[in-house]
Amino acid sequence: MTAGRMLEGRMLEGRTALVTGSVAGLGHAMARGLAAQGAAVLLNGLCRPGEGEAAAAALAAETGAEVAFDGADLADVPQIEAMMARALGRFGRVDIVVNNAVIRHFQPVEAFATAEWDRSIAVNLSAAFHLVRLALPGMKAGGWGRIVNLSSIYGSRGAENRIDYVTTKTALIGMTRAIAVETARTGITCNAVCPGTVPSPAIVERIAAIAAAEGVPQEEAERDYLAPRHPTGRFVALESVAALVVFLCSPAGADMTGSVVPIDGGWLAR
């Protein structure tokens, strides 16, 4: 899609979005979708020096939106609070919060290190709570807000060796419902989006490792990885998830709140 096409019909002009875990992958795709609709965007993520700023500059050049970067560590509550203060100082408002940042470990329960568990809970779950807590006063004052929590297909099912991921993605659904009920008459919506397998850098690297370990081509490993998951036989496109998030944040999404929306290539239909 060209920059010219992206400038048409900017539904979110005048809004500001904070998207966590958004320097690359799914988070960046969602940030791009929101920026393309006119929202100013604050990117967030832990990355190499200069990488976040470069991502923000490139997205601003592509979409014409105001885009900034903040490298706050979401495991640290004071850093989350400082990021929100900086966002309000720069943009004057935060109308949209997309809680996407996630860390995961692939280990059995008995081998899970305490420090890894605590960090997963902090980044995947508690950070979402704190960002909503900090954003709600301004949203309520303005009579408008959109909160999107990125859960997962694993918010609806278990899996081996993913205790932190399954637990936090399931808890985000409960958080979404609680926030939605509490804010139902304020002009604020809160929804959970549950993607299946997307071609994020972490997943692509994992499939590449499987291919190397089994001595098979990457394409074969990808096909075998997706076959028991998606009846479609392909990844869920990053752009498809981004389009869903844009819809939820648009005027057309005003009557959706407390919803748990799968976008999973038919995984739950099996």
C-alpha positions as CSV (number, residue, x, y, z in Angstrom):
1,M,0.0,0.0,0.0
2,T,1.4,3.4,-1.0
3,A,1.7,6.3,1.3
4,G,-0.8,8.2,-0.8
5,R,-3.4,5.4,-0.4
6,M,-2.8,5.3,3.3
7,L,-3.6,9.0,3.6
8,E,-7.2,8.5,2.4
9,G,-10.1,8.3,5.0
10,R,-8.1,9.0,8.2
11,M,-10.7,7.9,10.8
12,L,-8.4,8.5,13.8
13,E,-7.1,12.0,13.0
14,G,-6.6,13.9,16.3
15,R,-6.2,10.7,18.4
16,T,-3.1,9.4,20.0
17,A,-2.2,5.7,20.4
18,L,0.3,4.1,22.7
19,V,1.3,0.6,21.4
20,T,3.6,-1.5,23.4
21,G,6.1,-4.0,21.9
22,S,5.8,-2.1,18.6
23,V,9.3,-1.6,17.2
24,A,8.8,-4.7,15.0
25,G,6.5,-7.6,14.2
26,L,2.8,-7.6,15.1
27,G,3.1,-4.5,17.3
28,H,4.6,-2.5,14.6
29,A,2.0,-3.6,12.1
30,M,-0.8,-2.4,14.5
31,A,1.0,0.9,15.1
32,R,1.3,1.3,11.3
33,G,-2.4,0.7,10.8
34,L,-3.3,3.3,13.4
35,A,-0.9,5.8,12.1
36,A,-2.2,5.3,8.6
37,Q,-5.6,6.3,9.9
38,G,-4.2,9.6,11.2
39,A,-3.4,8.7,14.9
40,A,-0.3,10.0,16.4
41,V,1.6,7.0,17.7
42,L,4.0,6.3,20.5
43,L,6.1,3.2,19.8
44,N,7.6,1.2,22.7
45,G,10.0,-1.6,23.0
46,L,13.4,-2.8,24.3
47,C,15.8,-2.7,21.4
48,R,19.3,-1.7,20.2
49,P,20.3,2.0,20.6
50,G,18.8,4.1,17.8
51,E,16.5,1.2,16.5
52,G,13.3,2.6,18.1
53,E,13.9,6.1,16.9
54,A,14.7,4.9,13.4
55,A,11.4,2.8,13.4
56,A,9.5,5.9,14.5
57,A,11.0,8.1,11.9
58,A,10.4,5.6,9.1
59,L,6.7,5.2,10.2
60,A,6.2,8.9,10.3
61,A,7.7,9.4,6.9
62,E,5.5,6.6,5.5
63,T,2.2,7.6,7.0
64,G,2.5,11.4,7.6
65,A,1.5,10.8,11.3
66,E,3.4,12.1,14.3
67,V,5.3,9.1,15.7
68,A,7.7,8.9,18.6
69,F,9.5,6.2,20.5
70,D,9.9,5.4,24.2
71,G,12.1,2.6,25.5
72,A,10.5,2.1,28.9
73,D,11.0,-1.3,30.4
74,L,7.5,-2.6,31.1
75,A,8.7,-4.8,33.9
76,D,9.4,-1.6,35.9
77,V,6.3,0.3,37.1
78,P,8.1,3.6,37.6
79,Q,9.3,3.4,34.0
80,I,5.7,2.7,32.8
81,E,4.5,5.7,34.8
82,A,7.3,7.9,33.4
83,M,6.4,6.8,29.8
84,M,2.8,7.8,30.3
85,A,3.8,11.1,31.7
86,R,6.1,11.7,28.7
87,A,3.3,10.7,26.3
88,L,0.9,13.1,27.9
89,G,3.5,15.8,27.9
90,R,4.3,15.4,24.2
91,F,0.9,14.6,22.7
92,G,-1.5,16.1,25.4
93,R,-3.6,12.9,25.4
94,V,-3.5,9.1,25.1
95,D,-6.8,8.0,23.5
96,I,-5.8,4.5,22.5
97,V,-3.8,1.9,24.4
98,V,-2.8,-1.3,22.6
99,N,-1.2,-3.8,25.1
100,N,0.9,-6.0,22.9
101,A,4.3,-6.4,24.5
102,V,5.0,-10.0,25.5
103,I,7.8,-12.3,26.6
104,R,7.6,-16.0,26.6
105,H,9.6,-19.0,27.6
106,F,9.4,-22.6,26.4
107,Q,10.0,-24.7,29.5
108,P,8.1,-27.2,31.6
109,V,6.6,-25.9,34.9
110,E,9.2,-27.5,37.2
111,A,12.1,-26.0,35.2
112,F,10.7,-22.5,35.2
113,A,12.9,-20.0,37.0
114,T,11.3,-17.7,39.5
115,A,12.8,-14.6,37.9
116,E,11.5,-15.6,34.5
117,W,8.0,-16.1,35.8
118,D,8.0,-12.8,37.6
119,R,9.2,-10.9,34.6
120,S,6.6,-12.6,32.3
121,I,3.8,-11.6,34.7
122,A,5.1,-8.1,34.9
123,V,5.5,-7.5,31.2
124,N,2.6,-9.6,29.8
125,L,0.0,-8.8,32.4
126,S,0.8,-6.2,35.0
127,A,2.1,-3.7,32.5
128,A,-1.3,-3.8,30.7
129,F,-3.1,-3.0,34.0
130,H,-0.8,-0.1,34.8
131,L,-1.1,1.4,31.4
132,V,-4.9,1.2,31.5
133,R,-4.9,2.6,35.1
134,L,-2.8,5.6,33.9
135,A,-4.8,6.2,30.7
136,L,-8.3,6.0,32.1
137,P,-8.5,9.4,33.8
138,G,-7.8,11.2,30.5
139,M,-10.0,8.9,28.5
140,K,-12.9,9.5,30.9
141,A,-12.3,13.2,30.9
142,G,-12.5,13.2,27.1
143,G,-15.5,10.8,27.0
144,W,-13.7,8.5,24.5
145,G,-11.1,5.8,24.7
146,R,-10.1,2.5,23.1
147,I,-8.2,-0.2,24.9
148,V,-7.1,-3.3,23.0
149,N,-5.4,-6.2,24.8
150,L,-3.5,-8.7,22.7
151,S,-4.4,-12.1,24.1
152,S,-4.0,-15.2,21.9
153,I,-5.5,-18.4,20.8
154,Y,-3.7,-19.7,24.0
155,G,-6.1,-17.6,26.0
156,S,-8.7,-20.3,25.2
157,R,-6.6,-23.5,25.4
158,G,-3.6,-25.0,27.1
159,A,-0.2,-26.0,25.7
160,E,2.9,-27.8,26.9
161,N,5.9,-25.8,28.0
162,R,4.2,-22.4,27.8
163,I,3.0,-21.9,31.3
164,D,3.7,-18.1,31.4
165,Y,2.2,-17.4,28.0
166,V,-0.9,-19.4,28.5
167,T,-1.5,-18.0,32.0
168,T,-1.0,-14.3,31.1
169,K,-2.9,-14.5,27.8
170,T,-5.9,-16.1,29.7
171,A,-5.7,-13.5,32.4
172,L,-5.8,-10.7,29.8
173,I,-9.2,-11.9,28.8
174,G,-10.5,-11.6,32.3
175,M,-8.9,-8.1,32.6
176,T,-10.6,-7.1,29.4
177,R,-14.0,-8.1,30.6
178,A,-13.6,-6.3,34.0
179,I,-12.5,-3.1,32.3
180,A,-15.2,-3.2,29.7
181,V,-18.0,-3.5,32.3
182,E,-16.5,-0.8,34.5
183,T,-16.2,1.6,31.6
184,A,-19.3,0.7,29.7
185,R,-21.0,4.1,30.1
186,T,-18.0,6.3,29.6
187,G,-17.4,6.2,25.9
188,I,-14.5,3.8,26.4
189,T,-14.3,0.3,24.9
190,C,-12.0,-2.5,25.9
191,N,-11.6,-5.6,23.8
192,A,-9.3,-8.6,23.5
193,V,-7.9,-9.7,20.2
194,C,-6.8,-13.4,20.0
195,P,-4.5,-14.1,17.0
196,G,-3.4,-17.5,15.9
197,T,0.1,-17.9,14.6
198,V,1.5,-14.8,13.0
199,P,4.9,-14.5,11.2
200,S,6.5,-12.5,14.1
201,P,10.3,-12.5,14.3
202,A,10.1,-14.9,17.3
203,I,7.9,-17.4,15.5
204,V,9.9,-17.3,12.3
205,E,13.1,-17.9,14.2
206,R,11.5,-20.8,16.1
207,I,10.5,-22.4,12.8
208,A,13.9,-21.8,11.4
209,A,15.4,-23.6,14.4
210,I,13.1,-26.5,13.9
211,A,14.0,-26.7,10.2
212,A,17.7,-26.7,11.1
213,A,17.3,-29.3,13.8
214,E,15.3,-31.6,11.6
215,G,17.4,-31.0,8.5
216,V,14.3,-30.0,6.4
217,P,13.7,-26.9,4.2
218,Q,12.2,-23.8,6.0
219,E,9.0,-24.1,3.9
220,E,8.5,-27.7,4.9
221,A,9.0,-26.8,8.6
222,E,6.6,-23.9,8.3
223,R,3.9,-26.1,6.7
224,D,4.3,-28.8,9.3
225,Y,4.1,-26.2,12.1
226,L,0.9,-24.6,10.8
227,A,-0.9,-27.8,9.7
228,P,-2.2,-28.8,13.1
229,R,-3.1,-25.2,14.0
230,H,-4.6,-23.4,11.1
231,P,-7.1,-25.1,8.7
232,T,-6.2,-22.3,6.3
233,G,-2.6,-23.7,6.2
234,R,-1.0,-20.3,6.3
235,F,0.0,-17.7,8.8
236,V,-2.5,-15.1,10.1
237,A,-1.2,-12.0,8.3
238,L,0.1,-9.2,10.5
239,E,-1.9,-6.7,8.3
240,S,-5.1,-8.6,9.1
241,V,-4.7,-8.3,12.8
242,A,-3.8,-4.6,12.4
243,A,-7.0,-4.1,10.4
244,L,-9.0,-5.7,13.1
245,V,-7.4,-3.4,15.7
246,V,-8.1,-0.3,13.6
247,F,-11.7,-1.4,13.3
248,L,-12.1,-1.7,17.1
249,C,-10.6,1.7,17.5
250,S,-12.7,3.3,14.8
251,P,-16.2,4.9,15.1
252,A,-17.6,1.6,13.8
253,G,-16.2,-0.2,16.9
254,A,-18.1,1.9,19.4
255,D,-20.6,-0.8,20.3
256,M,-18.0,-3.6,20.8
257,T,-16.7,-3.8,24.3
258,G,-15.7,-6.8,26.4
259,S,-15.4,-8.8,23.2
260,V,-12.9,-11.6,22.8
261,V,-12.2,-11.7,19.1
262,P,-10.3,-14.6,17.5
263,I,-8.4,-14.1,14.3
264,D,-6.8,-17.5,14.1
265,G,-7.1,-19.0,10.6
266,G,-9.9,-21.3,11.8
267,W,-7.9,-22.8,14.7
268,L,-10.8,-22.7,17.2
269,A,-13.1,-24.2,14.7
270,R,-11.3,-27.5,14.8
